[in-house]
Amino acid sequence: MNKSVIAQNGVYFITTDRDAMDIGMIHRYLSEDSYWAKNIPVELVRKSVGHSLCFGVFETESQIGFARVITDTTSFAYLADVFILPDHRGKGLSKWLMKTIHAHPDLQGLRRWLLFTSDAHGLYSQFGWEQVPDNFTGRIMQIHNPDIYLVSKEN
């Protein structure tokens, strides 16, 4: 197994090597197919990959999945941009990706993980994720600009 490959499953492998990430494929999926990053500019995808712990899922030479973790590797992690391309779904790759992320040595002993999802609660709950309790939500604050990619596209 190549040293940058952190998990192997038949023809599939997962790497955290940022240089191996297919920015074009990741950008296409996020900007065109995701519900959370529609219209995101490729420059922002490139920058986010450069500043995150990234997990690329590959079939032989082609990238077919992705996830990234924004973390201080000490107490907090935010899981983002998790996807497997549609043609590769139903093969257990999302579960394998999540298992690999949770086992990564830089992500052990963290006090808190967060993520946002509209449709994958079933996947994440298998790995111990829970909805934030109602009595906790009053403590969560945000600045949210859902149309930022549309605004930057017009400029």
C-alpha positions as CSV (number, residue, x, y, z in Angstrom):
1,M,0.0,0.0,0.0
2,N,1.3,3.5,-0.9
3,K,2.2,5.5,2.2
4,S,-0.3,8.2,1.3
5,V,-3.0,5.5,1.1
6,I,-4.6,5.2,4.5
7,A,-7.2,2.5,3.7
8,Q,-7.6,0.0,0.9
9,N,-10.7,-2.0,0.0
10,G,-10.3,-4.0,-3.3
11,V,-10.0,-1.5,-6.2
12,Y,-10.9,1.4,-3.8
13,F,-8.6,3.4,-1.6
14,I,-8.7,6.4,0.6
15,T,-5.9,9.0,0.8
16,T,-5.4,12.2,2.7
17,D,-2.8,13.5,0.2
18,R,-4.1,16.9,-0.8
19,D,-2.1,16.8,-4.0
20,A,-4.0,13.7,-5.1
21,M,-7.4,15.4,-4.8
22,D,-9.2,16.0,-8.1
23,I,-10.2,19.6,-7.6
24,G,-12.2,19.6,-10.9
25,M,-14.4,16.7,-9.9
26,I,-14.8,18.0,-6.3
27,H,-15.8,21.4,-7.6
28,R,-18.2,19.9,-10.2
29,Y,-20.0,17.9,-7.6
30,L,-20.2,20.7,-5.0
31,S,-21.2,23.5,-7.3
32,E,-23.6,21.5,-9.5
33,D,-25.0,18.5,-7.5
34,S,-24.7,19.3,-3.8
35,Y,-27.5,21.2,-1.9
36,W,-25.0,22.9,0.5
37,A,-22.5,24.5,-1.9
38,K,-24.3,25.3,-5.1
39,N,-22.3,27.7,-7.3
40,I,-19.2,27.6,-5.1
41,P,-16.3,29.0,-7.1
42,V,-13.5,26.6,-7.9
43,E,-11.0,29.0,-6.2
44,L,-12.9,28.5,-2.9
45,V,-12.9,24.7,-3.3
46,R,-9.1,24.8,-3.9
47,K,-8.6,26.9,-0.8
48,S,-10.8,24.7,1.3
49,V,-8.9,21.6,0.3
50,G,-5.6,23.4,1.1
51,H,-6.8,24.3,4.6
52,S,-8.5,21.0,5.7
53,L,-7.7,17.4,6.4
54,C,-9.1,15.9,3.3
55,F,-10.1,12.3,2.5
56,G,-10.3,11.3,-1.1
57,V,-12.0,8.0,-2.1
58,F,-10.6,6.6,-5.3
59,E,-11.3,3.7,-7.6
60,T,-8.0,2.8,-9.2
61,E,-6.9,6.3,-10.5
62,S,-10.3,8.1,-10.5
63,Q,-11.6,10.0,-7.5
64,I,-15.2,9.0,-6.7
65,G,-15.7,10.5,-3.2
66,F,-14.6,13.1,-0.8
67,A,-14.9,14.5,2.7
68,R,-13.0,17.1,4.6
69,V,-12.5,17.9,8.2
70,I,-11.7,21.3,9.6
71,T,-10.0,20.8,12.9
72,D,-7.5,21.9,15.5
73,T,-6.6,18.2,16.0
74,T,-6.9,18.8,19.7
75,S,-10.5,19.4,20.8
76,F,-12.8,20.2,17.8
77,A,-13.6,19.0,14.3
78,Y,-16.2,20.1,11.7
79,L,-17.0,17.5,9.1
80,A,-17.9,18.9,5.7
81,D,-18.5,18.2,2.0
82,V,-19.0,14.5,2.4
83,F,-20.1,12.7,-0.8
84,I,-19.7,9.6,-3.0
85,L,-20.5,10.1,-6.7
86,P,-23.9,8.6,-7.6
87,D,-22.5,5.8,-9.8
88,H,-20.6,4.4,-6.8
89,R,-23.3,4.6,-4.1
90,G,-24.8,1.5,-2.6
91,K,-21.4,-0.2,-2.2
92,G,-20.8,0.7,1.5
93,L,-18.3,3.4,0.5
94,S,-19.8,6.1,2.7
95,K,-19.7,3.9,5.7
96,W,-16.1,2.9,4.9
97,L,-15.2,6.6,4.5
98,M,-16.8,7.5,7.8
99,K,-15.0,4.6,9.6
100,T,-11.7,5.7,8.1
101,I,-12.3,9.4,9.1
102,H,-13.2,8.4,12.7
103,A,-10.1,6.2,12.9
104,H,-7.6,8.8,11.7
105,P,-4.9,9.4,14.3
106,D,-5.2,13.2,14.1
107,L,-8.9,13.0,15.1
108,Q,-8.6,11.0,18.3
109,G,-9.7,12.4,21.6
110,L,-11.6,15.3,20.3
111,R,-14.1,16.9,22.6
112,R,-16.6,17.9,20.0
113,W,-17.5,17.2,16.3
114,L,-20.1,19.1,14.3
115,L,-21.7,18.7,10.9
116,F,-24.8,19.9,9.1
117,T,-26.9,17.5,7.0
118,S,-30.4,17.5,5.5
119,D,-30.5,13.9,4.4
120,A,-27.8,11.6,5.9
121,H,-28.8,11.3,9.5
122,G,-29.0,7.5,9.1
123,L,-25.4,7.3,8.0
124,Y,-23.9,9.5,10.7
125,S,-26.0,8.0,13.5
126,Q,-24.2,4.7,12.9
127,F,-21.0,6.4,14.0
128,G,-22.4,7.9,17.2
129,W,-23.5,11.2,15.8
130,E,-26.7,12.7,17.5
131,Q,-28.9,15.7,16.8
132,V,-28.0,18.6,19.1
133,P,-30.4,18.5,22.0
134,D,-33.0,21.3,22.2
135,N,-31.6,22.5,25.5
136,F,-28.3,23.0,23.9
137,T,-29.4,24.8,20.7
138,G,-29.8,28.1,22.5
139,R,-26.1,28.2,23.0
140,I,-25.2,27.7,19.3
141,M,-24.8,30.9,17.3
142,Q,-23.9,31.5,13.7
143,I,-23.4,34.0,10.9
144,H,-25.0,32.5,7.8
145,N,-24.9,33.9,4.3
146,P,-26.6,31.2,2.1
147,D,-26.4,33.3,-1.1
148,I,-22.7,34.2,-0.9
149,Y,-21.7,32.1,-3.9
150,L,-24.5,33.7,-6.0
151,V,-23.3,37.2,-4.9
152,S,-19.6,36.5,-5.7
153,K,-20.6,34.9,-9.0
154,E,-22.3,38.2,-10.1
155,N,-19.2,40.3,-9.3
